[in-house]
Amino acid sequence: MSDQLPPVTPDSRDHPPLPPVRVERRAVDEAESRAANGPDWDRYADDYQATHGEFLGDAGFVWGPEGLTEAEAGVLGDVRDKDVLEVGSGAGQCSRWVRSRGGRGVGLDLSYRQLQHSRRLDESTGLWVPSVLGTATALPFRAASFDAVFSSFGALQFVADLGEAVGEVARVLRPGGRFAFSITHPTRWMFPDDPGTDGLVASQSYWDRTPYVEVDESTGAVSYVEHHRTLGDWVGILAGHGFRITDLLEPEWPEGHERVWGGWSGVRGRIGPGTAVIGCDLG
Ligand SMILES: C[S@@+](CC[C@H](N)C(=O)[O-])C[C@H]1O[C@@H](n2cnc3c(N)ncnc32)[C@H](O)[C@@H]1O
């Protein structure tokens, strides 16, 4: 990693302020999604790690804001002596947990700054996660390289070409390989992204797949994109690439858990699911 960039610390909040944006719903293709989301995560990485790093744990594996851990869920399964790829690995906390359990965890992320945080945690924990800069839609690995692939709120809801991304996972997995991932629960798309009571009132169609887009007010350029798929879309795409779904977890909001994370909160979490964790096997 370059020494020319600002030092990476657990709580560096000295990054330039995020640009003012306006929110739109409109079609955005894969190239535009990637061109927006890479730099967006570079800008946001310091704040993300400062805000959520402690909750995630430097070598912890959390599936989402409810705090469900892989140790509790077991949806990825036993990783010991396995080759395991994390797509959208951020600072590599989950892959570090995989390594602590005897797996050969490898990370991939679109954001260089997130990977710098990963290197910071490699150094501070002594648990090194080999990581590459790349995109979920073009994995830089040979076919049949991994026993398991996973993503904890990583790339999957940021790509326009979900079929490409799932196809890439199927390609790099060995026969019978495991794929597990968490995403915003598809039913959340109907509600405003608000952790308060306004976020409990359905206001948009579950079936409208038009992406959520933030546009930089000063340049007019797309600066952030999220893509939505219904539960039926997920089943169709996974089955279409040869996966057999074995798990759909909808973690409940734990008693006494007061964390607010974006649109996730106890107010909403006690009423309906904010996260879906899907586990499937290839072939
Ligand atoms: C919400 S963060 C989750 C990171 C990590 N899994 C965690 O739990 O902290 C989403 C991550 O996905 C990465 N990402 C977004 N689009 C991606 C893409 N097309 N390919 C790979 N990673 C991507 C972002 O850079 C970011 O690090």
The ligand as an SDF file (V2000), in Angstrom:
LIG
                    3D

 27 29  0  0  0  0  0  0  0  0999 V2000
  -21.1220   -2.0100    3.7880 C   0  0  0  0  0  0  0  0  0  0  0  0
  -19.4280   -2.2920    3.3210 S   0  0  0  0  0  0  0  0  0  0  0  0
  -19.2010   -3.9010    4.0300 C   0  0  0  0  0  0  0  0  0  0  0  0
  -17.7460   -4.2000    4.2090 C   0  0  0  0  0  0  0  0  0  0  0  0
  -17.5000   -5.3850    5.1500 C   0  0  0  0  0  0  0  0  0  0  0  0
  -18.0700   -6.6040    4.6240 N   0  0  0  0  0  0  0  0  0  0  0  0
  -18.0450   -5.0350    6.5210 C   0  0  0  0  0  0  0  0  0  0  0  0
  -18.8860   -5.8020    7.0300 O   0  0  0  0  0  0  0  0  0  0  0  0
  -17.6360   -4.0070    7.0560 O   0  0  0  0  0  0  0  0  0  0  0  0
  -19.5580   -2.6370    1.5680 C   0  0  0  0  0  0  0  0  0  0  0  0
  -18.2290   -2.8940    0.8890 C   0  0  0  0  0  0  0  0  0  0  0  0
  -18.4760   -3.3460   -0.4480 O   0  0  0  0  0  0  0  0  0  0  0  0
  -17.4810   -2.7640   -1.2900 C   0  0  0  0  0  0  0  0  0  0  0  0
  -17.9820   -2.7690   -2.6820 N   0  0  0  0  0  0  0  0  0  0  0  0
  -18.9150   -1.9780   -3.2450 C   0  0  0  0  0  0  0  0  0  0  0  0
  -19.0850   -2.3040   -4.5360 N   0  0  0  0  0  0  0  0  0  0  0  0
  -18.2460   -3.3310   -4.8030 C   0  0  0  0  0  0  0  0  0  0  0  0
  -17.9470   -4.1010   -5.9610 C   0  0  0  0  0  0  0  0  0  0  0  0
  -18.5560   -3.8700   -7.1280 N   0  0  0  0  0  0  0  0  0  0  0  0
  -17.0220   -5.0810   -5.8610 N   0  0  0  0  0  0  0  0  0  0  0  0
  -16.3690   -5.3130   -4.6980 C   0  0  0  0  0  0  0  0  0  0  0  0
  -16.6030   -4.6050   -3.5570 N   0  0  0  0  0  0  0  0  0  0  0  0
  -17.5310   -3.6320   -3.6160 C   0  0  0  0  0  0  0  0  0  0  0  0
  -17.2780   -1.3680   -0.7070 C   0  0  0  0  0  0  0  0  0  0  0  0
  -16.0660   -0.7940   -1.1270 O   0  0  0  0  0  0  0  0  0  0  0  0
  -17.3480   -1.6560    0.7840 C   0  0  0  0  0  0  0  0  0  0  0  0
  -16.0770   -1.9140    1.3350 O   0  0  0  0  0  0  0  0  0  0  0  0
  1  2  1  0
  2  3  1  0
  2 10  1  0
  3  4  1  0
  4  5  1  0
  5  6  1  0
  5  7  1  0
  7  8  2  0
  7  9  1  0
 10 11  1  0
 11 12  1  0
 11 26  1  0
 12 13  1  0
 13 14  1  0
 13 24  1  0
 14 15  1  0
 14 23  1  0
 15 16  2  0
 16 17  1  0
 17 18  1  0
 17 23  2  0
 18 19  1  0
 18 20  2  0
 20 21  1  0
 21 22  2  0
 22 23  1  0
 24 25  1  0
 24 26  1  0
 26 27  1  0
M  CHG  2   2   1   9  -1
M  END
$$$$
